[in-house]
Amino acid sequence: MTRLATGAVTVKVPATSANLGPGFDSLGLALGLYDEVTAEIAEDGVRVEVTGEGEGVLPGDETHLVARAAFRAFDHIGVRPAGLRLSCRNAIPQARGLGSSSAAIVAGISLAAALCPDAGFGVEDRLRLAGEIEGHPDNVAPCLLGGFTIAWTDERGARAVRLEAHPDLKPVVYVPDGHGLTAHARAALPGRVPHVDAAFNAGRAALLVHAVTSAPELLLDATDDRIHQRYRAATMTRSADLVAELRDKGVPAAISGAGPSVIAFGGTPIEADGFRVSPLPVADGASAR
């Protein structure tokens, strides 16, 4: 029978940026901005305390995404604690295209694994479950594995590989005041794209893997995209304009995930009205203590 740990465990999970231009639903990067969640088994009920991002907005009960992900993992492991206490110290902006929901999912799953230390619930199991909950693995993969990841889905579920980013890769994130919703951004996408655009993105996504890992000087070409950003531009005009401004200056830039944050690489950060500018290092993945 699986043993539940006594005492508290803490998981640290990074922000992430997906797509990076042409790598739609497949490429992602872990960034050095973290949520920390502490969990402890309780006698009954679920209570969640949130400080930082989402404080006063996110739920404090079993409907919180960290709690829901944790109990999905407990069910996979085959144990169901009577109650759970969670303390979330959030630094990842909510609904900004920096993987806040993926961080919550990975945190919950990682906490369940840490609270069931003899369950043998390994990284591949966690990735599959995280991809199942999130619906696509492009953010959960770098959040769990760290670094630069290529993610895909097959009959076994979500899979991914981690590659090491070039040491000269210098991400800069522009975080807007306003929120965005992944569902709205996805709704803006067409059912079909022209063959020439699909071929363009296939080449640029392949080039992006080389640029991120070996040749950052190619990032301006490598971050170009034709299959999702132009269709989403009307839902985040300030962000689309900022991407265009940066690229006109020769700075590789793209919408981060579903937006509305913008990720850029290198160059001198510029002042942008309504955006908080944050240089962030490439990060390792989720860790527990």
Protein Blocks (a to p, Z undefined) as FASTA:
>chain_A
ZZddedjdddddddddehjlmaghkbccdddddddddddddfbdjddddehehihkaccb
fklmklmmmmmmmmmnopacfbdcdddddfbdghkhnopmmmmmmmmmmmmmmmmmmnop
afklmmmmmmmmnopaklmmmmmngpjddddddfkbpcdddddddfklccdddddfbdcd
fklmmmmpcfbdcfklmmmmmmmmmmmmmmmmmmmmlmmmmmgcfklmmmmmmmommlmm
mmmmmmmnopacddehjbjadcdeejjddddehiacdddddddddddZZ
